[in-house]
Amino acid sequence: MIKNFTYYGTRVYEWATKASGVMKVEYTYSSVTKGLKVVDMSIAGKYHRWNWMSYEGRTTLMRLLEKDFKTAYGITLATKYDAEVEKAA
């Protein structure tokens, strides 16, 4: 958990997908949900949306973003993405 929150801004993560090419994902830390949020994304330079992804794809992407965040800032997030919660909504 992040104590004494400092603004982290956004980061861009590049993910080489198997089928579609390179996905660029801009993400940030949310001080409201205490987790990561996707701000914008594209695949092979074309606009892409979070809700176009399967739940499995979303889970994989969020695990990669959580790992990138930890590498960049040295912080392990207490609130992790859970596709089951999103499915139930």
C-alpha positions, 0 to 999 in steps of 0.5 A: 500500500502506498503511504504518503502518496506522491504523484506518479504521473503516467507511464507507457508500457509496450507489450509485444502481443502474439497475434496483433503486434505491439500494444502501447498502453498508457497507465497511471496509479489511481489514488481513489481505487489504490490500483492501476488504471489504463488511460489509453491504448493502441495496437500497431498504432491503431486505437484500441479499447480496454473493453475490447479485450477478453477478461483473460487478456485484461488479466495478463495485461494488468499483471504486466503493468503491475510488474512494470510499476513495481520495477519503476517505483519499487512499490508492490500494490496492495490492490490488484486487478481481479477480472472476477470482480469486473465480470460480476459488475 
